[in-house]
Amino acid sequence: MDDMILRPSLFEWLSEVGEENDISEVVVGANETAGSTLGDVTLPNDCTAVLVRRDGEYKVPGPDTVIREGDRITLLGTTDAVEAAVESLR
């Protein structure tokens, strides 16, 4: 209820999750993205990384955030874009 009142646009967007939009968390695997900065990783259009969880701490990432194997990255965007981003980060 608080989100609906305090963040009406986000609440409206979240109500469409599963239809057109998606939120997903992916654990970064041992791949070419580990060790890169978020700014160097090409995420699909219509997808953004909104949160990184590392060692039990949460951080809002920026382009200079270094991605490490085992990071949990929360992605927000259209369903197709989020699915593609999850596959590339695993």
Backbone torsions as a table, in degrees:
resi	resn	phi	psi	omega
1	MET	NA	-40.8	179.3
2	ASP	-59.7	-42.3	179.3
3	ASP	-61.3	-38.9	-179.3
4	MET	-63.5	-36.7	-178.2
5	ILE	-83.3	-46.6	-174.1
6	LEU	-84.1	-26.9	-176.9
7	ARG	-135.0	66.7	-173.4
8	PRO	-61.6	-37.5	-179.5
9	SER	-66.4	-43.3	178.8
10	LEU	-65.7	-41.2	178.6
11	PHE	-60.5	-43.9	179.3
12	GLU	-62.7	-43.4	179.2
13	TRP	-63.0	-45.1	-179.5
14	LEU	-62.6	-29.7	179.2
15	SER	-67.3	-17.5	178.3
16	GLU	-95.1	1.0	177.7
17	VAL	-59.8	134.7	-178.0
18	GLY	94.9	-17.5	175.8
19	GLU	-99.6	-75.9	-179.5
20	GLU	-106.2	-24.7	-172.7
21	ASN	-119.6	163.4	-178.4
22	ASP	-150.2	153.4	170.5
23	ILE	-126.7	130.6	-178.6
24	SER	-146.2	149.3	175.1
25	GLU	-111.7	133.8	179.7
26	VAL	-125.6	140.8	174.3
27	VAL	-92.5	122.4	-178.2
28	VAL	-67.5	129.1	179.7
29	GLY	-93.7	-176.7	177.8
30	ALA	-81.1	85.1	-179.5
31	ASN	-140.3	-173.6	-175.0
32	GLU	-66.8	-16.1	178.7
33	THR	-78.4	-28.2	178.7
34	ALA	-63.1	126.3	-178.0
35	GLY	97.5	-12.3	177.9
36	SER	-88.8	160.6	171.7
37	THR	-83.7	157.2	179.1
38	LEU	-60.7	-34.1	178.3
39	GLY	-66.2	-24.1	178.9
40	ASP	-87.5	-11.9	-179.8
41	VAL	-89.8	129.7	179.1
42	THR	-89.8	104.9	173.2
43	LEU	-90.3	152.1	178.3
44	PRO	-60.0	153.3	171.1
45	ASN	-57.6	153.1	-180.0
46	ASP	68.7	24.7	176.2
47	CYS	-144.4	137.7	177.5
48	THR	-140.7	149.7	174.8
49	ALA	-88.1	122.8	-174.9
50	VAL	-110.0	-14.7	-177.1
51	LEU	-157.7	140.4	174.2
52	VAL	-123.3	129.5	175.5
53	ARG	-111.7	123.2	-179.5
54	ARG	-140.3	128.5	178.4
55	ASP	52.4	39.3	176.9
56	GLY	77.9	2.0	178.7
57	GLU	-110.2	147.7	179.6
58	TYR	-106.8	141.8	179.3
59	LYS	-142.4	136.8	171.4
60	VAL	-79.9	117.6	-172.9
61	PRO	-79.3	154.9	172.4
62	GLY	-125.8	-178.4	-178.1
63	PRO	-63.6	-22.5	-179.4
64	ASP	-91.2	-0.2	179.0
65	THR	-67.5	122.9	178.0
66	VAL	-82.6	129.5	179.9
67	ILE	-88.9	130.6	179.9
68	ARG	-118.1	151.9	174.8
69	GLU	-58.0	134.1	-179.4
70	GLY	94.1	-12.9	175.1
71	ASP	-60.7	144.8	173.8
72	ARG	-105.7	113.2	-176.8
73	ILE	-108.1	127.2	176.6
74	THR	-92.8	125.2	-178.2
75	LEU	-111.5	145.1	-177.7
76	LEU	-134.0	132.9	178.1
77	GLY	166.3	-163.2	176.6
78	THR	-70.1	155.8	-175.9
79	THR	-56.4	-48.3	-178.5
80	ASP	-64.0	-41.5	-178.8
81	ALA	-67.0	-40.9	179.3
82	VAL	-66.0	-42.4	179.0
83	GLU	-60.6	-41.9	179.3
84	ALA	-65.7	-40.1	179.5
85	ALA	-65.9	-41.4	178.5
86	VAL	-59.4	-45.6	179.8
87	GLU	-62.1	-37.9	-177.8
88	SER	-75.0	-23.3	-177.5
89	LEU	-94.2	-19.2	-178.3
90	ARG	-62.3	NA	NA
